[in-house]
């Protein structure tokens, strides 16, 4: 992303007076959507998009009780302390390099990856991606690129503040999944087979918390192997999971078009974050991402896939890049935040292969067809 206009930083500053939720539990997707729009060359439309989204924003909640280095365990998972957690991470990121804060808190937060319907980890993934870019906006308002090891950390700007908001949201909504047994039978060998083996919850009439509470057993994936899983292997398997989840959205997204987006975007948020984390955290990150994706799929997947002739046709661009650009243009015109975020992830998947990935692109088009466009 080459945002020399300062649009992203302006948008984030505009959003940081708002809380991460509205109506008590619905997530504020604006910081994630505007980051995706700017990344894919749609910066000039960002402020107009925010104007349309404004009625979905609520002010940051009032402070409840200060979070400190001593009392944080008791504050974890307490949504009343969203503002307090955000203030805590704002202080931490002012005093310490952002990678250091992330590395300390990632393993603490990872067990609660499904909290907030996975929105907090997705927001962290978008925030980390902007910080990894290391771009300095022409306005000078954003975070400066990180210098060599040992160099002074730049003063926090909107992108670091966005990480504080994202981590604060995750800490406040931290919610571990129930204890899960292993499904009987052989372990699946591929991510696609593993997702296909995930059993649906029995009662799909309630909200996500009611559905996740019914989870009992998952397939074991990746299959157990002698010795510890290496960091590079974990990263490769996580990329496989994201790709398989995108493909499954193309065929199963009709079960619940909005919620099933998160079975794709949550593991991709983890994949985006890996380069900023110590390598010893990559394997546990894969395990958590698998659990999150499988949990959302179990909660919302339909009983049967769409037949192949019901899948959208991908634009016949001359190159994979042209096809991807056209697909994102459709998502930007559609305007819904879930369609934008799904398409942003799908373009990551398509870029994994030199020839592109038309089934993944079909997933993005399926989202645009199934999700109601922004007014």
C-alpha positions in Angstrom: 0.0 0.0 0.0 1.4 3.4 -1.0 -0.9 5.9 0.8 1.1 9.1 0.3 -2.2 11.1 0.5 -2.7 10.5 4.2 -6.2 9.3 3.6 -5.9 6.2 5.8 -4.5 8.2 8.7 -7.2 10.9 8.4 -9.9 8.2 8.3 -8.5 6.4 11.4 -8.3 9.6 13.3 -11.9 10.3 12.4 -12.9 6.9 13.7 -11.0 6.8 16.9 -13.6 8.7 18.8 -16.0 5.9 18.1 -16.2 2.7 20.0 -15.7 -0.8 18.5 -19.4 -1.7 18.8 -22.9 -0.4 18.5 -26.1 -1.7 20.0 -24.2 -3.5 22.7 -22.5 -6.1 20.5 -22.5 -5.4 16.8 -19.0 -4.6 15.6 -17.7 -1.4 14.0 -16.2 -2.5 10.8 -15.1 0.9 9.5 -11.4 0.8 10.4 -11.0 -2.5 8.6 -13.0 -1.5 5.6 -11.3 1.8 5.0 -7.9 0.1 5.3 -8.9 -2.3 2.6 -10.3 0.4 0.4 -7.1 2.5 0.6 -4.9 -0.5 0.0 -6.7 -1.4 -3.2 -6.6 2.1 -4.6 -10.0 3.4 -3.5 -8.7 6.2 -1.2 -10.7 9.0 -2.9 -13.9 7.2 -1.9 -13.1 6.6 1.7 -14.5 9.7 3.3 -17.7 9.4 1.3 -17.9 5.7 2.4 -17.5 6.9 6.1 -20.3 9.4 5.6 -22.6 6.5 4.6 -21.4 4.4 7.5 -21.7 7.1 10.1 -25.1 6.0 11.5 -23.5 2.7 12.5 -20.9 4.4 14.7 -21.4 5.0 18.5 -19.1 7.0 20.8 -16.5 5.1 22.8 -18.1 3.8 26.0 -17.2 5.6 29.2 -14.4 4.2 31.4 -15.4 1.7 34.0 -12.2 0.7 35.9 -8.6 1.2 35.0 -6.7 -1.8 33.6 -3.2 -2.2 35.0 -0.3 -4.6 34.7 -1.5 -6.2 38.0 -5.3 -6.5 37.5 -5.4 -7.4 33.8 -6.3 -11.1 34.3 -9.5 -10.2 36.1 -10.3 -7.6 33.4 -9.9 -10.0 30.5 -13.2 -10.7 28.8 -15.1 -7.9 30.5 -16.9 -5.8 27.8 -17.6 -3.1 30.3 -13.9 -2.2 30.2 -13.6 -1.6 26.4 -12.5 2.0 27.0 -10.2 1.0 29.9 -8.5 -1.7 27.8 -8.0 0.8 24.9 -6.5 3.3 27.3 -4.2 0.6 28.6 -2.9 -0.4 25.2 -2.5 3.2 24.2 -0.2 3.7 27.2 1.7 0.5 26.5 2.2 1.4 22.8 3.4 4.9 23.8 6.0 3.3 26.1 7.1 0.2 24.1 7.7 -0.8 20.5 4.5 -2.1 19.0 6.0 -5.4 18.0 7.1 -6.0 21.6 3.6 -5.2 22.9 2.0 -7.5 20.3 4.4 -10.4 21.0 3.6 -10.1 24.8 -0.2 -10.0 24.3 -0.7 -12.3 21.3 -0.4 -15.5 23.3 -2.6 -14.1 26.1 -5.3 -13.1 23.7 -5.1 -16.0 21.3 -7.3 -18.5 23.3 -10.1 -15.9 23.1 -9.9 -15.6 19.3 -13.6 -16.3 18.8 -14.6 -13.5 21.1 -16.6 -10.7 19.5 -17.5 -13.1 16.6 -13.7 -13.0 15.7 -14.0 -9.3 14.8 -11.3 -8.2 17.2 -8.6 -10.4 15.7 -9.6 -9.4 12.3 -9.2 -5.7 13.3 -5.8 -6.5 14.7 -4.8 -8.1 11.4 -5.7 -5.0 9.5 -3.9 -2.8 12.0 -0.7 -4.9 11.9 -0.7 -4.9 8.1 -0.6 -1.1 8.0 2.3 -1.1 10.5 4.2 -3.7 8.6 3.9 -1.5 5.4 6.3 1.0 7.0 5.0 3.8 4.8 5.2 7.4 5.9 2.3 9.6 4.7 3.2 12.8 3.0 1.3 14.7 5.7 3.6 13.4 8.4 0.6 12.5 10.5 1.1 8.7 10.5 3.5 6.3 12.0 7.0 6.5 10.7 8.6 3.4 9.3 10.5 1.3 11.8 14.2 1.8 11.8 17.0 -0.8 12.2 17.2 -2.9 15.3 18.1 -0.7 18.3 16.8 2.5 16.6 14.4 4.7 18.5 10.8 3.8 18.1 8.8 6.5 16.2 6.1 8.4 18.0 2.8 6.6 17.9 0.5 7.9 15.2 -3.0 6.9 13.9 -1.9 3.4 12.8 -0.4 2.6 16.2 -3.5 4.0 17.9 -5.5 1.7 15.7 -3.6 -1.2 17.0 -4.4 0.0 20.6 -8.1 0.1 19.7 -8.0 -3.4 18.1 -6.1 -5.0 21.0 -8.3 -3.3 23.5 -11.4 -4.6 21.8 -10.0 -8.2 21.7 -9.1 -8.1 25.4 -12.5 -6.8 26.4 -14.3 -9.4 24.3 -11.9 -12.2 25.0 -14.0 -15.5 25.1 -12.5 -19.0 24.8 -14.3 -21.7 23.0 -15.8 -24.5 25.1 -13.5 -27.6 25.6 -13.6 -29.6 22.4 -13.2 -33.4 21.9 -11.6 -34.9 18.9 -13.9 -36.4 16.3 -13.4 -40.1 15.9 -11.7 -41.5 12.8 -8.6 -40.6 10.9 -7.4 -37.0 10.9 -8.0 -35.1 7.6 -4.9 -34.5 5.5 -5.9 -31.2 3.9 -7.6 -28.1 5.2 -10.4 -28.5 2.7 -11.1 -32.0 4.0 -11.0 -30.8 7.6 -13.5 -28.0 6.9 -15.7 -30.5 5.1 -15.7 -32.7 8.2 -16.7 -30.0 10.7 -20.1 -30.9 12.1 -22.8 -28.3 12.2 -24.3 -27.3 15.6 -27.7 -28.9 16.2 -29.6 -25.6 16.9 -28.9 -22.8 14.5 -31.7 -20.5 15.7 -29.8 -18.3 18.1 -26.9 -15.8 17.9 -23.3 -16.7 17.7 -22.7 -17.1 21.4 -25.6 -19.6 21.7 -24.3 -21.5 18.7 -20.6 -21.6 19.8 -21.8 -22.9 23.2 -23.0 -26.0 21.5 -19.6 -27.0 20.0 -18.5 -30.4 21.2 -15.9 -31.9 18.9 -13.8 -30.9 15.8 -11.6 -32.8 13.4 -7.9 -32.7 14.4 -6.1 -30.6 11.8 -3.4 -30.5 10.9 -2.9 -34.2 11.4 -0.6 -35.0 14.3 3.0 -35.6 13.1 6.1 -36.7 15.0 8.0 -33.7 16.4 6.9 -30.1 16.8 5.4 -28.3 13.8 8.0 -25.9 12.4 7.2 -22.2 11.9 7.5 -22.3 8.2 5.3 -25.3 7.9 2.7 -23.7 10.2 2.6 -20.6 8.0 2.2 -22.8 4.9 -0.7 -24.7 6.5 -2.3 -21.5 7.6 -2.2 -20.2 4.0 -3.8 -23.5 2.9 -6.6 -23.0 5.5 -7.3 -19.5 4.3 -7.5 -20.7 0.7 -9.8 -23.6 1.6 -12.1 -21.4 3.7 -12.4 -19.0 0.8 -13.3 -21.8 -1.6 -15.8 -23.1 0.9 -17.5 -19.7 1.1 -18.0 -19.8 -2.6 -20.1 -23.0 -2.2 -21.5 -22.6 1.3 -21.7 -18.9 1.9 -25.4 -18.9 1.2 -25.9 -20.5 4.7 -25.4 -17.1 6.3 -23.7 -14.7 4.0 -22.5 -12.2 6.5 -21.4 -14.4 9.4 -19.6 -17.0 7.2 -17.3 -14.2 5.9 -15.5 -14.5 9.2 -14.6 -18.1 8.7 -12.3 -16.7 5.9 -11.2 -13.4 7.2 -10.3 -14.5 10.8 -7.7 -17.0 9.8 -6.3 -14.6 7.2 -6.0 -11.9 9.9 -3.8 -14.3 11.8 -1.8 -15.1 8.6 -1.2 -11.4 8.1 0.0 -11.0 11.6 2.6 -13.8 11.6 5.5 -11.7 10.1 5.3 -9.3 13.2 5.4 -12.2 15.7 8.2 -14.3 17.1 8.4 -17.6 15.1 7.7 -19.7 18.1 4.1 -18.2 18.1 3.4 -19.3 14.5 2.3 -22.9 15.3 -0.1 -22.0 18.2 -1.4 -19.2 15.9 -2.3 -21.9 13.3 -4.1 -24.0 15.9 -6.2 -20.9 17.0 -7.0 -19.9 13.5 -8.2 -23.4 12.6 -10.4 -23.4 15.7 -11.9 -20.0 14.9 -12.6 -20.8 11.2 -14.1 -24.2 12.1 -16.2 -22.7 14.9 -17.9 -20.1 12.6 -18.4 -22.8 9.9 -20.0 -25.1 12.5 -22.3 -22.3 13.7 -23.6 -21.1 10.3 -22.8 -23.5 7.4 -25.8 -24.8 5.4 -26.5 -28.6 5.1 -25.5 -28.7 1.4 -23.4 -26.7 -1.0 -24.6 -24.9 -4.0 -24.3 -26.8 -7.3 -21.4 -25.7 -9.5 -23.7 -24.0 -12.0 -24.9 -21.6 -9.3 -21.5 -20.1 -8.7 -20.8 -16.6 -10.2 -18.7 -16.2 -13.3 -15.4 -14.5 -12.7 -14.5 -11.6 -15.1 -12.5 -12.7 -18.1 -9.6 -10.4 -17.6 -6.4 -10.9 -19.6 -4.3 -11.4 -16.5 -5.0 -12.6 -12.9 -4.2 -9.0 -11.7 -6.9 -7.6 -14.0 -9.4 -10.1 -12.8 -8.6 -9.3 -9.2 -8.9 -5.6 -9.8 -12.3 -6.0 -11.4 -13.6 -8.1 -8.5 -12.5 -5.5 -6.0 -14.0 -2.7 -8.0 -17.3 -4.6 -7.7 -16.9 -5.0 -4.0 -16.1 -1.3 -3.6 -19.2 -0.3 -5.6 -21.3 -2.7 -3.6 -20.1 -0.9 -0.5 -21.0 -3.4 2.3 -18.2 -3.7 4.8 -18.3 -7.5 4.9 -18.2 -7.7 1.1 -15.2 -5.4 1.1 -13.3 -7.3 3.7 -14.1 -10.7 2.2 -12.8 -9.5 -1.2 -9.7 -8.0 0.4 -8.9 -11.5 1.8 -9.8 -13.2 -1.4 -7.3 -11.1 -3.3 -4.6 -12.3 -0.8 -5.7 -15.9 -1.7 -5.6 -15.2 -5.4 -2.1 -13.8 -5.1 -0.8 -17.0 -3.6 -0.8 -18.6 -7.1 0.8 -17.1 -10.2 -2.2 -18.1 -12.2 -4.6 -16.6 -9.7 -7.5 -18.4 -8.1 -10.9 -18.1 -9.8 -12.8 -20.1 -7.2 -11.6 -17.7 -4.5 -12.6 -14.8 -6.7 -16.0 -16.4 -7.1 -16.3 -16.4 -3.4 -16.0 -12.6 -3.3 -18.6 -12.3 -6.1 -20.8 -14.6 -4.2 -20.5 -12.3 -1.2 -21.5 -9.3 -3.3 -24.5 -11.2 -4.6 -25.7 -12.5 -1.3 -25.0 -9.6 1.0 -27.2 -6.5 0.9 -25.3 -3.5 -0.6 -24.8 -0.3 1.3 -27.5 2.3 0.9 
